Amino acid sequence: MIAPSIFYLVAAFSIVSVLTAMTAAIAVIRRRLRNRRQTNPLAVKKCPNCAEQLAISALMCDECNYNFLSQSMGSRSKLLPPPEAWQTAS
C-alpha cells in the first residue's frame, strides 16, 4: 500500500515542478520582451546636422533647429518648406 502513495507523491511533485518551470520561463520571456521594448534602438534617429539622438517622431532638432521635413536649418514656426519649393522640385 505504500507503493501507490509514493507514486502519487512523485507524480504530484513532477506536475508541480513542470508548472513551476513553465511559470519561470514565461516570466523570463516577459522580462526580455519588456527590456527589448525599452531599449529599442530603432526608436531614435540621429540629426544629420549635429548628430543629436532624437525620438523617431521628432520634426525639429532641439539642439540645432534642423527641420526634418524641409531637410534644412530653420525656425520652429516654419516646419514645411514653402509651396514654391514643392512646385520647383517637381
Steps between C-alpha positions, in 0.01 A plus 500: 500500500795732534597468133184667358524791745867555406401489134237771553748708698761478222236578235379804694857619551569461128190699405590779744856505366385530140254779587770687692744471211237622252414798722868592533552472123200725432630756750845502335350540153278788615796676664711465185220634280444793736871583502517472122212747465665747736838490329379489141778657291252572221305745718758776450645678201812707462495863391706528179623845602617454861469120556264545797290191586130589464169317522393347171193728496699824539451759228763745623834449671504660846870583481551654156140556374550269202166450323446135401206581270674763290843343561659833581579729790198705596283652765231314687226712344575361151488123511427450130676663206297761309272370222723663238778261597268205442403619152858565390614161625253318270 
